Amino acid sequence: MNRFLIPFLMILGAVVSRVVPHPPNVAPITALALFGAVYLDKRYAFIIPMGAMLVSDWFIGFYSGMIWVYGSFMLIGCVGLLLRNHLTPTRVIGSSLVGSVLFFTITNFGVWVSSQVSYPHTLAGLGTCYLAAIPFFRNTVLGDLVYVGALFGLYELLARAIPELRRRQVAEK
């Protein structure tokens, strides 16, 4: 079995779940970034998840704030690279929460920066922008925890059943 096949199929599944109807901000972005960085070879850790984002955005539609979403996605991938050699359930959950906060902070800063009408370019305007986004943050955190739990949990279960997956993890540490 190709050692890339299972992570690739799992990422593909997360992309499909991003394209189908879902509640606002319940998306696999953080899970894709963390999972890709932990389980793919380092040279593919960003390329494959970013490619998956581009493909799903092609179906969903491209949007003006993509630079902020993709930037946050890249930073979350860096968190995943730090996680890859220190993988424990507590650290995976913590990394998911860090990813949620990074996504919230960066993308809403992007909304504020690019806003011409909604939020004045003042500290108060920035605060108002973040305050208005808080209701979406709950969904982001819940979605991230569910998708991260699903991807990492499923992979770990498969790694117990498929020795080749476990050997790959041990060899890369």
Secondary structure, DSSP 8 states (H G I E B T S, - for coil): --TTHHHHHHHHHHHHHHHS---TT--SHHHHHHHHHHHS-GGGTTHHHHHHHHHHHHHH---TTHHHHHHHHHHHHHHHHHHTTS--HHHHHHHHHHHHHHHHHHHHHHHHHH-SSSS-SSHHHHHHHHHHHHHHHHHHHHHHHHHHHHHHHHHHHHHHH-HHHHHHHHHH-
